[in-house]
Amino acid sequence: CSAQSHIVYFHGGGFVVGDLNSHDDVCSELCKQCNVELTSVDYRLAPEQVHPAAFNDALHSVLAESAQHGVPVVLCGDSAGGNLAAAVSHALRREKLPSGKNLIAGQVLVYPELGSAGASESYRKHKNAPMLTADDVDFYADIRGGSTTRKDDPTLAPLTDSDFSSLPPTVVFSAECDPLCDDGKLYCAALRQAGVKAQ
């Protein structure tokens, strides 16, 4: 991050819980450590609002913040918020600011849910993890979109995208004992294979 960028943060909570208050301390620490302004997004939650409501809120928030500040945006999020950050990055990867700079300068994803659930080793190995079980992941996925949602939709599951090129530099922090642990590893591998800086 730099003073020439603006952070947009999406909170976690399985698209069902969490809000601006639950993640205020994280956002405050990011502001302090990075010395940049940050906008925390209060997106619509399931089950009252199903996919793509949260994605649409995230996308429109990023566009509004970019227009207001006129500087590149760094997208950050944890868990479900990491999913939203990545999904917005995919949607806006080729968008430019009036200055010609990329609209999205980078993304920081913290134990993100990116769409490998059920097909990854960590999903099986840590299915009974103490903070988030595989059953929890399935519950949140069902309540977010249900059976009518296409599973190959990158706005829902960024790992299902067929194109990982032109995405911004990415840093992913995974939690070891987490069904979602492999999502970050698989995502970074797909980005690097497409020539994108990812760690």
C-alpha positions as CSV (number, residue, x, y, z in Angstrom):
1,C,0.0,0.0,0.0
2,S,1.0,3.6,-0.5
3,A,-0.5,7.0,0.0
4,Q,-1.3,6.8,-3.7
5,S,-3.8,4.0,-3.1
6,H,-7.0,3.4,-1.2
7,I,-8.0,0.2,0.6
8,V,-11.4,-1.3,0.3
9,Y,-12.1,-3.9,2.9
10,F,-14.8,-6.7,2.8
11,H,-15.5,-8.4,6.2
12,G,-15.9,-12.2,6.6
13,G,-18.7,-14.1,8.1
14,G,-19.8,-16.7,5.6
15,F,-22.0,-14.1,3.8
16,V,-24.4,-14.5,6.7
17,V,-22.8,-12.7,9.7
18,G,-20.3,-10.0,10.3
19,D,-20.6,-6.3,9.8
20,L,-18.7,-3.0,10.0
21,N,-18.5,-3.3,13.8
22,S,-17.1,-6.8,13.9
23,H,-14.2,-5.9,11.7
24,D,-13.6,-2.3,12.9
25,D,-10.4,-3.2,14.8
26,V,-8.9,-5.0,11.8
27,C,-9.7,-2.0,9.5
28,S,-8.3,0.5,12.1
29,E,-5.0,-1.5,12.3
30,L,-4.7,-1.6,8.5
31,C,-5.2,2.2,8.4
32,K,-2.6,2.7,11.0
33,Q,0.0,0.3,9.7
34,C,-0.4,1.3,6.0
35,N,-1.0,5.0,6.6
36,V,-3.7,5.1,3.9
37,E,-7.5,5.7,3.9
38,L,-9.7,2.6,4.1
39,T,-13.4,2.0,3.2
40,S,-15.1,-0.9,4.9
41,V,-18.0,-2.2,2.9
42,D,-21.3,-3.2,4.5
43,Y,-22.7,-5.5,1.9
44,R,-26.1,-7.3,2.0
45,L,-26.1,-10.7,3.8
46,A,-27.9,-14.0,3.2
47,P,-30.4,-15.5,3.7
48,E,-32.4,-12.3,3.2
49,Q,-30.3,-11.5,0.1
50,V,-28.8,-14.3,-1.9
51,H,-26.0,-14.2,-4.5
52,P,-25.2,-12.0,-6.4
53,A,-26.4,-9.3,-3.9
54,A,-23.2,-9.2,-1.9
55,F,-21.0,-9.3,-5.1
56,N,-23.0,-6.5,-6.7
57,D,-22.6,-4.4,-3.5
58,A,-18.9,-5.1,-3.5
59,L,-18.5,-4.2,-7.1
60,H,-20.4,-1.0,-7.0
61,S,-18.6,0.0,-3.8
62,V,-15.2,-0.4,-5.4
63,L,-16.3,1.6,-8.5
64,A,-17.8,4.4,-6.2
65,E,-14.6,4.6,-4.1
66,S,-12.4,4.7,-7.1
67,A,-14.4,7.5,-8.7
68,Q,-14.4,9.5,-5.4
69,H,-10.7,9.1,-4.6
70,G,-9.2,8.8,-8.1
71,V,-6.4,6.5,-7.0
72,P,-5.8,2.8,-7.5
73,V,-7.7,0.5,-5.1
74,V,-6.2,-2.3,-3.0
75,L,-8.9,-4.9,-2.3
76,C,-8.7,-6.7,1.1
77,G,-11.0,-9.2,2.8
78,D,-11.1,-12.2,5.1
79,S,-12.9,-15.5,4.5
80,A,-16.1,-14.5,2.6
81,G,-14.7,-11.0,2.2
82,G,-11.7,-12.6,0.5
83,N,-14.0,-14.2,-1.9
84,L,-15.6,-10.8,-2.7
85,A,-12.3,-9.1,-3.1
86,A,-11.1,-11.7,-5.5
87,A,-14.4,-11.8,-7.4
88,V,-14.3,-8.0,-7.8
89,S,-10.7,-8.2,-9.0
90,H,-11.7,-10.7,-11.7
91,A,-14.6,-8.5,-12.8
92,L,-12.5,-5.3,-12.9
93,R,-9.1,-6.6,-13.9
94,R,-8.8,-4.5,-17.1
95,E,-10.5,-1.3,-15.8
96,K,-8.3,1.8,-15.9
97,L,-8.4,5.1,-14.1
98,P,-8.5,8.3,-16.1
99,S,-4.7,8.5,-15.4
100,G,-4.2,5.3,-17.2
101,K,-3.3,3.3,-14.1
102,N,-5.0,0.1,-13.3
103,L,-8.1,0.6,-11.2
104,I,-7.2,-2.4,-9.0
105,A,-3.6,-2.1,-7.7
106,G,-3.6,-5.3,-5.7
107,Q,-5.5,-7.7,-3.5
108,V,-4.8,-9.1,0.0
109,L,-6.9,-12.2,0.8
110,V,-7.0,-13.6,4.4
111,Y,-8.1,-17.2,4.6
112,P,-10.3,-16.7,1.6
113,E,-13.2,-18.9,0.5
114,L,-12.6,-19.2,-3.3
115,G,-14.6,-22.1,-4.4
116,S,-12.6,-25.4,-4.0
117,A,-14.9,-26.7,-1.1
118,G,-15.4,-30.4,-1.4
119,A,-12.6,-30.9,-3.9
120,S,-9.5,-30.0,-1.9
121,E,-7.3,-31.9,0.5
122,S,-7.7,-29.3,3.3
123,Y,-11.5,-29.6,3.0
124,R,-11.2,-33.3,3.9
125,K,-8.2,-33.1,6.3
126,H,-9.7,-30.2,8.4
127,K,-13.4,-31.1,8.0
128,N,-13.8,-30.9,11.8
129,A,-11.6,-27.8,12.4
130,P,-12.5,-26.0,15.7
131,M,-13.3,-22.6,14.2
132,L,-14.9,-23.6,10.9
133,T,-16.0,-27.1,9.9
134,A,-16.6,-28.4,6.4
135,D,-20.3,-28.6,7.3
136,D,-20.2,-24.9,8.2
137,V,-18.7,-24.2,4.8
138,D,-21.4,-26.2,3.0
139,F,-24.1,-24.5,5.1
140,Y,-22.9,-21.0,4.2
141,A,-22.6,-21.9,0.5
142,D,-26.1,-23.3,0.5
143,I,-27.6,-20.3,2.3
144,R,-25.7,-17.9,0.1
145,G,-26.9,-19.2,-3.3
146,G,-28.8,-22.5,-2.9
147,S,-29.3,-25.0,-5.7
148,T,-30.2,-22.5,-8.3
149,T,-26.7,-20.9,-8.4
150,R,-24.3,-21.9,-11.1
151,K,-21.2,-23.5,-9.5
152,D,-18.9,-22.3,-12.3
153,D,-19.6,-18.6,-11.8
154,P,-16.4,-16.7,-10.9
155,T,-18.5,-14.0,-9.2
156,L,-19.5,-16.8,-6.8
157,A,-16.3,-18.9,-6.8
158,P,-13.2,-17.2,-8.3
159,L,-11.3,-20.5,-8.6
160,T,-13.8,-21.6,-11.3
161,D,-12.7,-18.7,-13.6
162,S,-11.1,-19.9,-16.9
163,D,-8.8,-16.9,-17.1
164,F,-6.4,-15.7,-14.4
165,S,-4.5,-13.3,-16.6
166,S,-4.2,-9.6,-16.0
167,L,-5.2,-9.9,-12.3
168,P,-3.4,-7.6,-9.8
169,P,-0.5,-8.6,-7.6
170,T,-1.9,-10.8,-4.8
171,V,-0.9,-11.8,-1.3
172,V,-2.9,-14.6,0.4
173,F,-2.7,-15.6,4.1
174,S,-4.2,-19.0,4.8
175,A,-5.1,-20.5,8.1
176,E,-3.5,-24.0,8.6
177,C,-6.3,-25.8,10.4
178,D,-9.1,-24.7,8.1
179,P,-11.1,-26.5,5.4
180,L,-10.4,-23.5,3.2
181,C,-6.6,-23.6,3.6
182,D,-6.0,-25.0,0.1
183,D,-8.1,-22.3,-1.6
184,G,-5.3,-19.8,-1.2
185,K,-2.7,-22.2,-2.4
186,L,-4.7,-23.2,-5.5
187,Y,-5.5,-19.6,-6.3
188,C,-1.9,-18.4,-6.1
189,A,-0.8,-21.3,-8.3
190,A,-3.4,-20.4,-10.9
191,L,-2.3,-16.7,-10.8
192,R,1.4,-17.6,-11.1
193,Q,0.7,-19.9,-14.0
194,A,-1.0,-16.9,-15.7
195,G,2.0,-14.7,-15.1
196,V,0.6,-12.8,-12.2
197,K,2.6,-12.1,-9.0
198,A,1.1,-14.0,-6.2
199,Q,2.4,-15.1,-2.8
